[in-house]
Amino acid sequence: MPHAIVMQEPGDTAVLHYAPVTIPQPTGTQVHVRHQAIGVNFIDTYFRTGLYKWPQTPLTPGAEAAGEVVAVGEAVTHVKPGDRVAYTTPTGAYAQERLIEAKHIIVLPDDISYETAAAITLKGLTAQYLLRSSFRIEAGHTVLFHAAAGGVGLLAGQWLAHLGATVIGTAGSAEKMALAKENGYAHMINYRTENFVERVMEITDGQGVDVVYDSVGQDTYPASLDCLKKHGTWVCFGQSSGMIKNFALSDLAQRGSLFATRPVLFDFIDTPETLAAAAADLFSVVQNGTVKISINQEFGLADAGEAHQMLEGRQTTGSTILRP
């Protein structure tokens, strides 16, 4: 019988129970997928702790995975048993097998491995919408990207450099800073020992940056706004340090008529057409070598709690995957 991580209530990593599950036959638009690799992301910890509202109880966390189609419902037309696929949804991926709606399924190119797909489907599609939709990066832009050595950060750094942007990153150790410099970042700031606002202004000769990509949240607010040029854009796409509690629209006015957005990936891939287009864009930069994938941590599915502890302790770099 297949197993999954099942949670009965929110809490610390002790609520992540490895338990047997029953997989019914798929019907309608459902697809039965047997996972080969599963991605680990901060959104998984948000559901585990209850920061994000649960869609149902019990809950299986996990936002991305890749594997093989076992069976499909009678209304499914674009995938078939045996196809290599990947997907991202808010929950449900921490499982050896599962049912999922066909609209979320992406058929993998032959040269994208299961491991790569599990490492990039959520994080890579996040980088894609951040750089191409939330704020469209053009050559000559100057960018500040927090958590530069994380999964999204390493993908974004390479992609940003390819697009012609000057990329400034923050990280919390010399090792992470060195890793980010190898992945497209022109300048790195150690947020533990340096004032990142002062350093950004030094690097930009007092001009500031065009855009700040911020997944940290409370710890970097409102200082991220102080790094922006007049009319600059603050893209807040996560809150690894906690939800921002003191946001005020007046903060934007006082700093030069700034723009602010709180985007969510799933609003950018909410149709089969937008999902397919974003995935094709992502796969193309991986296939042509523009973006190289770093899978730096692997755990067994039963050890998901250890993976969460390392992620929340900011002890990981690049992507982390679970082996079913």
C-alpha positions, -999 to +999 in steps of 0.1 A: +000+000+000+014+035-009+023+059+019+020+096+024+026+123+049-007+129+067-014+158+091-045+158+114-037+193+129-013+222+124+019+223+144+056+217+145+073+189+125+058+163+149+025+165+131+040+151+099+029+114+101+041+088+075+010+066+070-005+042+045-032+057+021-057+043-003-057+055-039-091+051-056-095+046-093-094+079-111-126+092-126-136+121-148-107+145-150-085+128-124-050+115-130-033+088-109+004+097-106+032+075-090+058+100-078+096+096-084+107+129-068+090+155-046+100+191-041+102+208-007+092+245-004+084+271+022+048+270+013+047+234+027+057+248+061+031+275+059+004+248+056+020+227+083+020+254+109-015+266+100-003+300+086-022+291+055-058+279+058-062+241+052-085+231+023-095+200+042-086+178+072-066+155+072-041+172+050-011+160+030+014+189+024+036+194-007+034+217-036+054+200-064+063+166-076+072+146-107+064+110-117+047+086-140+010+084-149-005+052-137-041+057-149-065+084-160-102+092-157-125+089-187-125+126-194-087+131-195-073+136-230-038+153-229-020+126-208-020+088-208-006+060-186+032+059-189+036+096-195+063+114-175+047+144-158+051+171-132+028+195-115+025+221-088-005+226-065-007+241-030-009+207-012-009+169-017+025+161-031+041+144+000+030+110-011+042+080-030+011+081-052-019+104-055-049+115-076-047+150-091-068+170-115-055+168-151-055+206-155-024+208-132-004+182-152+026+192-173+041+166-196+078+166-192+103+169-221+125+138-225+156+157-214+141+170-181+146+144-154+121+136-126+145+151-101+150+183-120+112+186-125+105+182-088+132+208-080+119+234-105+082+231-112+071+254-083+103+273-078+110+277-115+075+287-124+077+312-094+109+327-109+092+328-143+062+348-132+083+371-109+107+380-137+083+381-167+049+391-152+050+406-117+078+430-129+090+425-164+128+425-163+146+442-191+183+446-198+198+474-177+175+469-147+191+467-112+175+441-089+177+432-052+168+396-045+165+384-009+174+348+000+196+346-030+210+312-022+175+296-018+158+275-044+140+303-061+170+327-056+195+305-074+172+300-104+163+337-105+199+349-103+209+330-134+178+340-153+181+377-143+218+378-154+208+362-187+182+389-192+208+416-187+200+428-152+225+437-125+216+414-096+223+422-059+215+394-035+213+389+003+223+357+022+233+348+057+267+332+054+299+334+034+291+299+019+257+310+007+271+343-007+297+324-027+271+300-041+249+329-052+279+346-069+283+314-089+247+317-100+243+351-116+246+376-087+270+405-094+270+417-057+262+399-025+253+413+010+255+393+043+223+404+060+236+391+093+267+414+094+258+442+070+231+468+067+216+458+034+200+492+027+233+510+031+251+484+010+225+486-018+230+524-019+267+520-020+266+495-048+241+517-068+258+550-061+228+562-041+203+554-069+186+524-055+172+495-074+143+491-099+127+462-081+131+442-048+120+406-048+112+398-012+102+364+002+114+371+037+086+392+050+087+409+084+124+409+089+131+429+057+101+453+059+101+482+055+139+483+048+133+467+014+113+498+004+143+520+013+164+502-014+141+513-042+144+541-068+115+565-071+086+546-087+103+514-080+085+481-074+084+459-043+074+423-050+066+405-018+061+368-027+066+351+007+071+355+044+098+330+056+104+353+087+067+358+094+038+378+080+043+416+076+023+433+104+030+470+098+024+476+061+008+510+053+001+525+019+016+557+032+050+539+033+049+538-005+040+575-009+067+587+015+095+568-004+088+581-039+054+568-052+065+532-051+045+502-064+039+471-043+024+438-052+017+405-033+015+380-061+007+343-059+019+318-085-014+300-089-030+332-102-006+332-131-010+295-141-048+292-136-056+280-171-041+252-191-029+278-216-011+300-191+004+269-174+017+254-206+032+288-217+050+294-184+063+258-183+076+260-219+094+292-210+109+276-179+119+244-196+136+263-225+160+281-202+169+249-184+173+230-217+195+256-233+218+258-202+208+294-192+196+281-158+214+252-141+196+233-113+212+227-079+196+199-059+217+202-027+196+182-002+177+149-005+156+131+022+133+101+022+096+109+023+094+096+058+120+122+069+100+152+057+102+167+092+139+168+091+137+186+057+113+212+072+136+218+102+166+225+079+145+247+056+131+267+085+165+270+101+179+285+068+203+256+066+195+247+030+208+260-003+193+255-038+166+229-041+156+201-017+137+170-028+121+140-011+125+105-024+093+085-023 
